[in-house]
Amino acid sequence: MEEVPDFIREVLSDETLVLTADDDLSVYTPLSELLTSGEFDFDFLPCISQSIAAFHRKSRERIDDASDPVRKRELLAKIFPEPFLASDTPESLQCRAQQLTQADSRSFPNLQEMRALLERSDDNVIHGSLQASSVYLNSTGSKVKVKLANWSGVCVGPVTFDLACLLSDFFLAFYLHESQGEREFVYKLIDGCKRLVEVYLESLSLTPAVEFFHALAGFTGTMILHR
């Protein structure tokens, strides 16, 4: 069982938000498995967005608890290893990423810019590893309960990074199911990406500036390259 920081357990103690930090996930299914199999019910997507928004909202008072420079350095080193430093060129990045996309080099995010944004941002507590494998679902009829796992990377940073981690899995699922000719699920994935962000913003009553979407797109591209 993973070690969940005490302050995270306190932040996620409200059962009414269908967001807890229990260790028992035996009756839950990881979102990653549902996206890969094509069995994900997109009606459950708002619950995921609301749960992430609830975590970000409730953890704002615990920034000091999450301000661990070691975890932040580990996250930066994990997402931006040596090949992603300034000495890299768009052409070399494109070569390594050619299995994921056919876009030209101008489509790749400015990785130095995204690294700097992640490094300097300290106004929110973030999960730090919010891929689909960290999101667990337990559905009963039309109701679903969401749990977030894998808290070892929790630190401070921009909320757009958490959202981008999850969105990157939706895009990778898009590539997978498109290659298999599963058009209906592919269309649902496209709509799902938009809905995920919309419900998140609605849950926090946010009207973001263009910089929010710039960061979200940049981090999503970064995570696709990283994966």
Contacts in CASP RR format, 6 or more apart in sequence:
PFRMAT RR
TARGET T0000
AUTHOR 0000-0000-0000
METHOD contacts of the structure
MODEL  1
MEEVPDFIREVLSDETLVLTADDDLSVYTPLSELLTSGEFDFDFLPCISQ
SIAAFHRKSRERIDDASDPVRKRELLAKIFPEPFLASDTPESLQCRAQQL
TQADSRSFPNLQEMRALLERSDDNVIHGSLQASSVYLNSTGSKVKVKLAN
WSGVCVGPVTFDLACLLSDFFLAFYLHESQGEREFVYKLIDGCKRLVEVY
LESLSLTPAVEFFHALAGFTGTMILHR
1 23 0 8 1.000
2 23 0 8 1.000
2 149 0 8 1.000
2 150 0 8 1.000
2 151 0 8 1.000
2 152 0 8 1.000
3 151 0 8 1.000
3 152 0 8 1.000
4 21 0 8 1.000
4 23 0 8 1.000
4 151 0 8 1.000
5 65 0 8 1.000
5 66 0 8 1.000
5 151 0 8 1.000
5 154 0 8 1.000
7 62 0 8 1.000
7 65 0 8 1.000
7 66 0 8 1.000
8 21 0 8 1.000
8 59 0 8 1.000
8 151 0 8 1.000
8 154 0 8 1.000
9 21 0 8 1.000
10 62 0 8 1.000
11 55 0 8 1.000
11 58 0 8 1.000
11 59 0 8 1.000
11 62 0 8 1.000
11 125 0 8 1.000
12 19 0 8 1.000
12 20 0 8 1.000
12 21 0 8 1.000
12 55 0 8 1.000
12 58 0 8 1.000
12 148 0 8 1.000
13 20 0 8 1.000
14 54 0 8 1.000
14 58 0 8 1.000
17 50 0 8 1.000
17 51 0 8 1.000
17 54 0 8 1.000
17 58 0 8 1.000
18 47 0 8 1.000
18 50 0 8 1.000
18 51 0 8 1.000
18 144 0 8 1.000
18 145 0 8 1.000
18 146 0 8 1.000
19 51 0 8 1.000
19 54 0 8 1.000
19 55 0 8 1.000
19 146 0 8 1.000
19 147 0 8 1.000
19 148 0 8 1.000
20 147 0 8 1.000
21 147 0 8 1.000
21 148 0 8 1.000
21 151 0 8 1.000
22 147 0 8 1.000
25 136 0 8 1.000
25 147 0 8 1.000
25 149 0 8 1.000
27 138 0 8 1.000
28 136 0 8 1.000
28 137 0 8 1.000
28 138 0 8 1.000
28 145 0 8 1.000
28 147 0 8 1.000
29 136 0 8 1.000
29 137 0 8 1.000
29 138 0 8 1.000
30 132 0 8 1.000
30 133 0 8 1.000
30 135 0 8 1.000
30 136 0 8 1.000
30 137 0 8 1.000
31 40 0 8 1.000
31 48 0 8 1.000
31 132 0 8 1.000
31 133 0 8 1.000
31 135 0 8 1.000
31 136 0 8 1.000
31 137 0 8 1.000
31 169 0 8 1.000
32 131 0 8 1.000
32 132 0 8 1.000
32 133 0 8 1.000
32 135 0 8 1.000
32 169 0 8 1.000
34 40 0 8 1.000
34 41 0 8 1.000
34 137 0 8 1.000
35 132 0 8 1.000
35 169 0 8 1.000
35 170 0 8 1.000
35 173 0 8 1.000
35 189 0 8 1.000
36 173 0 8 1.000
36 176 0 8 1.000
38 173 0 8 1.000
38 177 0 8 1.000
38 182 0 8 1.000
38 185 0 8 1.000
41 139 0 8 1.000
41 144 0 8 1.000
42 188 0 8 1.000
42 191 0 8 1.000
42 192 0 8 1.000
42 195 0 8 1.000
43 142 0 8 1.000
44 137 0 8 1.000
44 139 0 8 1.000
44 144 0 8 1.000
45 192 0 8 1.000
45 195 0 8 1.000
45 196 0 8 1.000
45 199 0 8 1.000
46 195 0 8 1.000
46 199 0 8 1.000
47 144 0 8 1.000
47 145 0 8 1.000
47 146 0 8 1.000
48 135 0 8 1.000
48 137 0 8 1.000
48 146 0 8 1.000
48 166 0 8 1.000
48 196 0 8 1.000
49 195 0 8 1.000
49 196 0 8 1.000
49 197 0 8 1.000
49 198 0 8 1.000
49 199 0 8 1.000
49 200 0 8 1.000
49 203 0 8 1.000
50 199 0 8 1.000
50 200 0 8 1.000
50 203 0 8 1.000
51 146 0 8 1.000
51 148 0 8 1.000
52 130 0 8 1.000
52 148 0 8 1.000
52 162 0 8 1.000
52 163 0 8 1.000
52 166 0 8 1.000
52 200 0 8 1.000
53 199 0 8 1.000
53 200 0 8 1.000
53 203 0 8 1.000
53 204 0 8 1.000
54 203 0 8 1.000
55 125 0 8 1.000
55 127 0 8 1.000
55 148 0 8 1.000
56 124 0 8 1.000
56 125 0 8 1.000
56 126 0 8 1.000
56 159 0 8 1.000
56 162 0 8 1.000
56 204 0 8 1.000
57 203 0 8 1.000
57 204 0 8 1.000
59 66 0 8 1.000
59 124 0 8 1.000
59 125 0 8 1.000
60 124 0 8 1.000
60 125 0 8 1.000
62 125 0 8 1.000
63 122 0 8 1.000
63 123 0 8 1.000
63 124 0 8 1.000
63 125 0 8 1.000
63 156 0 8 1.000
65 125 0 8 1.000
66 125 0 8 1.000
66 126 0 8 1.000
66 154 0 8 1.000
66 155 0 8 1.000
66 156 0 8 1.000
67 122 0 8 1.000
67 155 0 8 1.000
67 156 0 8 1.000
68 155 0 8 1.000
71 152 0 8 1.000
71 153 0 8 1.000
71 154 0 8 1.000
71 155 0 8 1.000
72 119 0 8 1.000
72 155 0 8 1.000
72 156 0 8 1.000
72 157 0 8 1.000
74 153 0 8 1.000
75 118 0 8 1.000
75 128 0 8 1.000
75 153 0 8 1.000
75 155 0 8 1.000
76 115 0 8 1.000
76 118 0 8 1.000
76 119 0 8 1.000
79 115 0 8 1.000
79 118 0 8 1.000
79 222 0 8 1.000
79 223 0 8 1.000
79 226 0 8 1.000
80 111 0 8 1.000
80 114 0 8 1.000
80 115 0 8 1.000
80 222 0 8 1.000
83 92 0 8 1.000
83 93 0 8 1.000
83 96 0 8 1.000
84 93 0 8 1.000
84 111 0 8 1.000
84 115 0 8 1.000
84 225 0 8 1.000
85 112 0 8 1.000
86 112 0 8 1.000
88 111 0 8 1.000
90 105 0 8 1.000
90 106 0 8 1.000
90 108 0 8 1.000
91 105 0 8 1.000
93 105 0 8 1.000
93 108 0 8 1.000
93 111 0 8 1.000
93 225 0 8 1.000
94 104 0 8 1.000
94 105 0 8 1.000
94 108 0 8 1.000
96 225 0 8 1.000
97 108 0 8 1.000
97 224 0 8 1.000
97 225 0 8 1.000
100 172 0 8 1.000
100 175 0 8 1.000
100 224 0 8 1.000
100 225 0 8 1.000
101 107 0 8 1.000
101 224 0 8 1.000
108 221 0 8 1.000
108 225 0 8 1.000
109 217 0 8 1.000
109 218 0 8 1.000
109 219 0 8 1.000
109 221 0 8 1.000
109 222 0 8 1.000
109 225 0 8 1.000
110 218 0 8 1.000
111 222 0 8 1.000
111 225 0 8 1.000
114 215 0 8 1.000
114 218 0 8 1.000
114 219 0 8 1.000
114 222 0 8 1.000
117 158 0 8 1.000
117 215 0 8 1.000
118 157 0 8 1.000
118 158 0 8 1.000
118 161 0 8 1.000
118 219 0 8 1.000
121 156 0 8 1.000
121 157 0 8 1.000
121 158 0 8 1.000
122 156 0 8 1.000
122 157 0 8 1.000
123 156 0 8 1.000
123 157 0 8 1.000
123 158 0 8 1.000
124 156 0 8 1.000
124 157 0 8 1.000
124 158 0 8 1.000
124 159 0 8 1.000
125 154 0 8 1.000
125 155 0 8 1.000
125 156 0 8 1.000
125 157 0 8 1.000
126 154 0 8 1.000
126 155 0 8 1.000
126 156 0 8 1.000
126 157 0 8 1.000
126 158 0 8 1.000
126 159 0 8 1.000
126 161 0 8 1.000
126 162 0 8 1.000
127 134 0 8 1.000
127 148 0 8 1.000
127 150 0 8 1.000
127 151 0 8 1.000
127 153 0 8 1.000
127 154 0 8 1.000
127 162 0 8 1.000
127 165 0 8 1.000
128 153 0 8 1.000
128 154 0 8 1.000
128 155 0 8 1.000
128 161 0 8 1.000
128 162 0 8 1.000
128 165 0 8 1.000
129 150 0 8 1.000
129 152 0 8 1.000
129 153 0 8 1.000
129 165 0 8 1.000
130 148 0 8 1.000
130 162 0 8 1.000
130 163 0 8 1.000
130 165 0 8 1.000
130 166 0 8 1.000
131 165 0 8 1.000
131 166 0 8 1.000
131 168 0 8 1.000
131 169 0 8 1.000
132 166 0 8 1.000
132 169 0 8 1.000
132 170 0 8 1.000
132 173 0 8 1.000
133 150 0 8 1.000
133 169 0 8 1.000
134 148 0 8 1.000
134 149 0 8 1.000
134 150 0 8 1.000
135 146 0 8 1.000
135 147 0 8 1.000
135 148 0 8 1.000
135 149 0 8 1.000
135 166 0 8 1.000
136 146 0 8 1.000
136 147 0 8 1.000
136 148 0 8 1.000
136 149 0 8 1.000
137 144 0 8 1.000
137 145 0 8 1.000
137 146 0 8 1.000
138 144 0 8 1.000
138 145 0 8 1.000
138 147 0 8 1.000
139 145 0 8 1.000
158 215 0 8 1.000
158 219 0 8 1.000
160 212 0 8 1.000
160 215 0 8 1.000
160 216 0 8 1.000
160 219 0 8 1.000
161 219 0 8 1.000
163 196 0 8 1.000
163 197 0 8 1.000
163 200 0 8 1.000
163 216 0 8 1.000
163 219 0 8 1.000
164 216 0 8 1.000
164 218 0 8 1.000
164 219 0 8 1.000
164 220 0 8 1.000
164 221 0 8 1.000
164 222 0 8 1.000
164 223 0 8 1.000
165 219 0 8 1.000
165 223 0 8 1.000
166 196 0 8 1.000
167 193 0 8 1.000
167 196 0 8 1.000
167 197 0 8 1.000
167 216 0 8 1.000
167 220 0 8 1.000
167 223 0 8 1.000
168 220 0 8 1.000
168 221 0 8 1.000
168 223 0 8 1.000
168 224 0 8 1.000
168 226 0 8 1.000
168 227 0 8 1.000
170 189 0 8 1.000
170 192 0 8 1.000
170 193 0 8 1.000
170 196 0 8 1.000
171 189 0 8 1.000
171 193 0 8 1.000
171 220 0 8 1.000
171 224 0 8 1.000
172 224 0 8 1.000
172 227 0 8 1.000
173 189 0 8 1.000
174 186 0 8 1.000
174 189 0 8 1.000
174 190 0 8 1.000
177 185 0 8 1.000
177 186 0 8 1.000
177 189 0 8 1.000
178 186 0 8 1.000
197 216 0 8 1.000
201 207 0 8 1.000
201 208 0 8 1.000
END
